[in-house]
Amino acid sequence: MVAAENPRVTVITGGGSGLGRATAIRLARKGEQVCICDLNEENVNATAEIIQSEGNTVFTGIVDVREQSQVNAWIAKVIDKFGKIDCLFSNAGVNARALVANMTLAQWSLLIDTHVTGTFNFCQAVLRHMVPRQSGAIVITSSDFAVVGVANAANYCAAKTALYSLTKSLALEFAPHIRVNAIGPGPIDTPLLRANRTPEEFETARRAFEGRLPMKRLGQPEEVAAVVDFLLSDRASFITGQLLQPNGGQVMW
């Protein structure tokens, strides 16, 4: 891939695996400059190796999205190296399943702090650079569970609903020059979906997902990456404040 003369610079959180990795690879293959961060150094390096093996470049960082000082410091490094940030894919996420009656405050706080505060930290940091240029696009990973509840995941649903609300507020605050949208993936075959499940438990969950999905299969990270690519691109130039749901028909509204 021959890099463009002034490639678009995209920051991706949670770039070490799943949707973040798939999106980073897709954008890098288009000649864009991707900047990925994650809390897992091994995963970040694995994503970087894939991108570099195809002759493309990547800028990496180990960042805890919950820590504003770490976020600001890494964004400063991105700006110092590339001089701009065109796009943000705020995607870092975790999960901790429990019934509300049994949920610990740590389980609740982990999801709220990672998904909601982490997204706020990154949006605030990049918007400080987008606003003076009056240009930019942001995509936030929410969920189709932002509009429906689900048992055993109140902390996850609450966080994802908050992200959709944050998306709409940001879209209003920074229009017309900066677009902010969210994606609401359904069940996608990622490490996050498999997390805290034994192989047997995952197979049971997979059959349950596929049984209720109109498309009768799990989604693939690359299918969601294509949606993120679209929303960040000029092809989506008249779309802002929306929740676009690559979910196999799991939720329709």
C-alpha positions in Angstrom: 0.0 0.0 0.0 1.4 3.4 -1.0 0.6 5.9 1.7 -1.4 9.0 0.7 0.4 12.3 0.7 -1.5 13.6 3.7 -3.2 10.5 5.1 -6.2 10.7 7.5 -5.1 10.1 11.1 -7.5 7.9 13.1 -7.2 7.1 16.8 -8.7 3.8 17.9 -9.1 2.7 21.5 -9.4 -1.0 22.3 -7.2 -1.6 19.2 -5.7 -4.7 20.5 -8.4 -7.1 19.6 -12.0 -7.5 18.3 -13.6 -4.6 16.6 -10.7 -2.2 17.3 -8.2 -4.6 15.6 -10.4 -5.2 12.6 -11.0 -1.5 12.1 -7.3 -0.6 12.4 -6.4 -3.3 9.9 -9.1 -2.1 7.5 -8.1 1.6 7.7 -4.4 0.9 7.4 -5.0 -1.1 4.3 -6.6 2.0 2.8 -3.4 3.9 3.4 -4.6 5.8 6.5 -2.5 6.4 9.5 -3.9 4.5 12.4 -3.0 5.1 16.1 -4.1 2.3 18.3 -4.1 2.0 22.1 -5.1 -0.7 24.5 -4.4 -1.7 28.1 -3.1 -5.1 26.9 0.4 -4.6 25.5 0.6 -8.1 24.0 -2.6 -7.5 22.1 -1.5 -4.1 20.8 1.7 -5.5 19.6 -0.1 -8.3 17.8 -2.4 -5.9 16.0 0.7 -3.8 15.1 2.5 -6.8 13.7 -0.4 -7.6 11.4 -0.6 -4.1 10.1 3.2 -3.8 9.6 3.4 -7.2 7.9 1.3 -5.8 5.2 3.6 -2.9 4.6 1.5 -0.3 6.5 2.4 1.9 9.5 0.8 2.1 12.9 1.4 4.2 16.1 0.8 2.4 19.3 0.3 3.2 23.0 -0.6 1.4 26.2 -3.3 3.5 27.8 -5.9 3.0 30.5 -8.9 4.9 29.1 -10.1 5.5 32.7 -7.1 7.6 33.5 -7.4 11.1 32.0 -3.8 11.9 32.5 -2.7 8.9 30.5 -5.3 9.7 27.7 -4.1 13.3 27.5 -0.4 12.3 27.4 -0.9 9.8 24.6 -3.0 12.2 22.5 -0.3 14.8 22.9 2.2 12.3 21.5 -0.2 11.6 18.5 -0.4 15.3 17.8 3.3 15.8 18.2 4.0 13.1 15.7 1.2 13.7 13.1 0.1 17.3 13.7 -3.6 16.4 13.7 -6.3 13.9 14.5 -9.1 13.5 11.9 -11.1 10.6 13.4 -11.7 8.8 16.7 -13.1 5.3 17.1 -13.8 5.1 20.8 -14.1 1.4 21.3 -12.4 0.2 24.5 -14.7 -2.1 26.5 -14.9 -4.8 29.1 -17.6 -6.9 30.6 -18.5 -8.4 34.0 -21.7 -10.3 34.1 -23.8 -10.6 37.2 -27.4 -10.3 38.4 -28.0 -7.0 40.1 -28.7 -8.7 43.4 -25.2 -10.2 43.3 -23.3 -7.4 41.4 -20.4 -5.9 43.3 -19.7 -2.1 43.2 -16.4 -3.0 41.5 -18.2 -4.8 38.7 -20.6 -1.8 38.2 -17.8 0.8 38.4 -15.5 -1.2 36.0 -18.0 -0.9 33.2 -19.1 2.6 33.8 -15.6 3.9 34.2 -14.2 2.0 31.2 -17.0 2.6 28.7 -18.5 5.9 29.7 -15.7 7.8 31.5 -13.1 6.3 29.1 -15.1 7.5 26.1 -15.5 11.0 27.7 -11.8 11.2 28.3 -10.9 10.4 24.7 -13.6 12.5 23.1 -12.7 15.5 25.2 -9.0 15.1 24.3 -9.5 14.8 20.6 -12.2 17.4 20.3 -9.7 20.0 21.7 -7.8 19.5 18.4 -10.7 18.9 16.1 -12.6 22.1 17.1 -10.0 24.6 16.0 -9.8 22.8 12.6 -13.6 22.6 12.4 -13.3 19.1 11.1 -13.5 15.6 12.4 -15.6 12.4 12.8 -16.1 10.3 15.9 -17.7 6.8 16.2 -18.5 5.4 19.6 -19.1 1.7 20.3 -22.5 1.5 22.0 -24.7 -1.6 21.7 -28.1 -2.6 20.6 -28.6 -3.2 24.3 -28.6 0.6 24.6 -32.3 0.5 23.6 -33.3 -2.8 25.2 -32.6 -4.3 28.6 -31.1 -7.7 29.2 -30.8 -9.9 32.3 -27.5 -10.4 33.9 -26.0 -7.4 32.3 -27.5 -4.2 33.9 -24.0 -2.6 34.2 -23.3 -3.2 30.5 -26.7 -2.0 29.4 -26.5 1.1 31.5 -23.0 2.0 30.2 -24.1 1.4 26.6 -27.2 3.5 27.0 -25.1 6.3 28.5 -22.8 6.1 25.5 -25.7 6.6 23.0 -27.0 9.6 25.0 -23.4 11.0 25.0 -23.2 10.5 21.3 -26.4 12.5 20.7 -25.2 15.3 23.0 -21.8 15.5 21.4 -23.4 15.5 17.9 -25.5 18.6 18.9 -22.7 20.4 20.6 -20.2 20.1 17.8 -22.3 20.3 14.6 -22.1 21.3 11.9 -18.4 20.6 11.5 -17.7 17.5 13.6 -19.9 14.4 13.2 -20.5 12.0 16.1 -22.2 8.7 15.7 -22.5 5.4 17.5 -22.6 1.8 16.5 -24.8 -0.7 18.2 -23.4 -4.2 17.3 -25.3 -7.3 18.1 -23.5 -10.5 19.1 -20.1 -10.4 17.3 -17.5 -13.2 17.6 -14.9 -11.2 19.5 -12.8 -11.9 22.6 -15.2 -9.7 24.6 -18.1 -12.0 23.7 -16.1 -15.0 24.8 -14.7 -13.4 28.0 -15.5 -15.2 31.3 -17.1 -18.1 29.4 -15.7 -21.6 29.2 -15.6 -23.1 25.7 -18.7 -25.0 26.6 -20.5 -21.9 27.9 -19.6 -20.0 24.8 -21.1 -22.7 22.6 -24.3 -22.6 24.6 -24.4 -18.9 24.3 -23.6 -19.0 20.6 -26.5 -21.4 20.0 -28.8 -19.1 22.0 -27.7 -16.0 20.0 -28.0 -17.7 16.7 -31.4 -19.2 17.6 -32.9 -15.7 18.1 -31.0 -13.8 15.5 -33.0 -13.5 12.2 -29.7 -13.9 10.3 -29.0 -17.1 12.3 -25.3 -16.4 12.8 -22.9 -14.3 14.9 -21.4 -11.3 13.3 -17.7 -11.0 12.4 -15.5 -8.1 13.5 -14.8 -7.2 9.9 -18.5 -6.6 9.2 -18.6 -4.0 12.0 -15.3 -2.5 10.9 -16.9 -1.8 7.5 -19.7 0.2 9.3 -17.2 2.2 11.3 -15.2 2.9 8.1 -18.4 4.2 6.5 -19.4 6.4 9.4 -15.9 8.0 9.6 -15.8 8.6 5.9 -17.2 11.4 3.7 -19.8 8.9 2.5 -21.6 9.6 5.8 -21.2 13.3 5.6 -24.9 14.0 6.4 -25.2 11.5 9.2 -24.7 12.6 12.9 -26.1 11.7 16.2 -27.2 8.3 15.1 -27.0 4.7 16.4 -26.3 2.4 13.5 -26.8 -1.2 14.4 -24.9 -4.0 12.7 -26.8 -6.6 14.7 -28.1 -9.3 12.4 -31.6 -8.1 13.0 -31.5 -8.7 16.8 -33.0 -5.3 17.5 -35.1 -3.5 15.0 -36.5 0.0 15.7 
